[in-house]
Amino acid sequence: MKQISRRSVLKTGAVAAATWSIGTLAQGAPMARPLRHAVIGMGGQGRTHVKTFASTENCTIAAVCDVDPERLGTVAEALKGKVDATVTQDFFEIIHNPEIDSVSIATPDHWHAPIALHALKAGKHVYVEKPCAHNMAEAYALEEAAASTGLCVQHGTQHRSGDGPIAAVKFMQEGGLGKVRMAKAINHQYRGEIGRAEETTPPPGVDYDRWLGPAPERPFTKNRWHYQWHWHWDYGCGDIGNDGIHQIDMMRWGMGVGYPKRVVATGGQLFYNDDHETPDTQTVVYEYDDCHLMYEMRLWTRYKMEGHDNGVVYYGDKGKLEVGRTGAEVTLIGEEKRKLGGPNDLPSNVRNFVECVRAGTPDKLNAPIHEGVISTALCHLGNIGTRVSRPLTLSADGRAIENDDEAQAMMSRTYRKGYELPHVG
Ligand SMILES: NC(=O)c1ccc[n+]([C@@H]2O[C@H](COP(=O)([O-])OP(=O)(O)OC[C@H]3O[C@@H](n4cnc5c(N)ncnc54)[C@H](O)[C@@H]3O)[C@@H](O)[C@H]2O)c1
């Protein structure tokens, strides 16, 4: 394994002398130079962010960060000679660097809102991966911080910049599908068994305490580590918050609804017998005044449902509309299926973020945080309902759970000492 000591990481990462004075732009002030962007978390998605931001017009990679020196070293090597970027295991080095304008957060979920809040407090714009928060209270804190600072906060639900999803929403808004009273979010992605992992020491050089962050102190196992953290409540949100959030956000956007009035959820680990804590089988119904939204998740089959392993189907009285991996298609009664447009679009979502930051126009974001927060809350409500095993009734504004102390307690978490959420504003 390639080792990088913190000292050498910091040394390699020394930022070149600034040729301009940066600081954070006031909202509304256009930026005349390229955006200096940092990416935190160098897993599969963080590396995709590095590539995508680096190839976006008017944007340069100013810093990369990971607590794992092996992952960091691979990215640093790839950037060498092309970009003069800070390379660090400590995200605070990015937060406190006034020459950095914006950050991507592609860490495990339990770090999304804490890092986003630190970044906003330091005046940086944020592209936060989905789900934007590990619990609902954090999500609301992030929404308030975005509003109070006026900075751009884009959510990693990139389908909102895809031409197919945009065309699908427009088609339904214009009445093309007639009355639409039901939609289904399908998440039947095959995940496979993760087995049972022994407790070991973390890989050399890894800042495991920083990886744990706000979560309780627990011994290292490879099943709580890279990617597998998704299946542990301390760090992840299960697959509803992993892949399901894309379908739930798309479903909710297409239907034009926000918070539901009631949530009925059920599920558990019915198939695998391994270290998973989160469900492998889950069904959630979101009740609104005039429609029902459903989420159906099965992580152990290799065949599709209504032609999709991941997708959304909207049911109207004139026909049905599908948004899946290949894009958006509509089938009206008595007509052939026809394509409305292509699928998810990360480069467009990133381009939209860079343009909004440079133009000082947070109101033009395609996936703004206030929408990300609602979809994130829907995922958490699905999990809370599943875990308490009873229907949840929501307050009039949909942001709180009524008359259920156990469920309400799950809207937040206890933060490990030294890793409490920062206050912004
Ligand atoms: N929008 C999408 O389509 C999409 C696709 C894949 C993943 N994601 C999201 O991106 C995030 C990352 O996913 P992944 O698959 O790359 O996970 P991963 O576990 O492979 O990578 C996360 C990385 O973050 C690092 N990290 C953890 N805590 C850190 C900290 N405090 N400071 C710096 N680095 C830290 C880890 O060491 C790890 O290398 C997840 O939230 C996931 O939901 C989004």
The ligand as an ORCA input file, in Angstrom:
! r2SCAN-3c Opt
* xyz 0 1
  N     -24.924     11.275     -7.146
  C     -24.616     10.023     -7.434
  O     -25.059      9.467     -8.439
  C     -23.699      9.265     -6.522
  C     -23.085      8.097     -6.980
  C     -22.234      7.421     -6.087
  C     -22.036      7.904     -4.794
  N     -22.662      9.032     -4.388
  C     -22.475      9.539     -3.018
  O     -21.143      9.950     -2.849
  C     -20.722      9.668     -1.522
  C     -19.439      8.853     -1.565
  O     -19.715      7.601     -2.141
  P     -18.535      6.585     -2.512
  O     -19.168      5.434     -3.165
  O     -17.458      7.311     -3.225
  O     -18.066      6.161     -1.025
  P     -16.664      5.632     -0.517
  O     -16.837      5.100      0.852
  O     -16.051      4.725     -1.528
  O     -15.767      6.963     -0.478
  C     -15.884      7.925      0.527
  C     -14.493      8.492      0.802
  O     -14.608      9.535      1.778
  C     -13.470      9.439      2.653
  N     -13.760     10.138      3.909
  C     -14.541      9.733      4.938
  N     -14.592     10.670      5.895
  C     -13.804     11.688      5.487
  C     -13.441     12.950      6.055
  N     -13.915     13.349      7.225
  N     -12.590     13.742      5.360
  C     -12.100     13.352      4.152
  N     -12.403     12.153      3.568
  C     -13.259     11.356      4.221
  C     -13.261      7.950      2.798
  O     -11.971      7.626      3.271
  C     -13.537      7.452      1.384
  O     -12.367      7.377      0.589
  C     -21.871      8.972     -0.826
  O     -22.580      9.861     -0.024
  C     -22.747      8.489     -1.955
  O     -24.108      8.454     -1.597
  C     -23.466      9.726     -5.242
*
